[in-house]
Amino acid sequence: MSSTVGGRTYGGMTAEDRLVQRRESLIGAGLELFGTQGYPNVSVKRICDDAGLTQRYFYESFPDRAALLAEVYSRCVDTARHATVAAAASVFTEAGISGGAIPPELIPRVTTEALGAMIRCLADDPRRARIMMIEVVGVSPELEKLRLTAIHEWASLIVGIAVGDDAPTSHQRMAAIGLVGALTQLLVEWQMAVTDPITPEMGPELFEVEAIHAVMTDMFTSTYERIFTPS
């Protein structure tokens, strides 16, 4: 039987539990609507309707739509990063390597698996890709800072896999940021090719995820071998 103590417990859930539940419902609605309809086209009311909540409950969790978009974006980035790290770690584990820089002979395999996991994470749920690559861009200075921070965190992940506990050089750091930029732009082009290709030749048949995976694997592998592998 449910009980109420000081108005805090109802149906077996505390007030804090219900707040978390409502917040998660709003985040789920944000993922769906921002990822399918686009951030500019979605109102607070529509988000609340999708979540089955009133607008009063929206503002108990988020000050505005941009704050919700920031949370949805961060969740998408975390999901993609987890998939990438898990794929790279699996290769290291199978090779019996517990730490340190990536051995040169493993570069092609780690690159293929880690990039593949990241790209599949977005391809399997295009809502994530649209939010990460399109909808978050240019919304506000705060979201631009969040997006650029994520880019540098991806670059740090690349550097960490490449050099292990060694301190990277500035040249290596810049190379990693460049690789993230190249991958990001190709994923943007992939999204745009589906919704609004810049020119007829830039359509979906060019920017397939398999092609992006192949191109970026070549770029990552070449960069690792040239810049990150000790001579």
Disulfide bonds with the S-S distance in Angstrom:
none
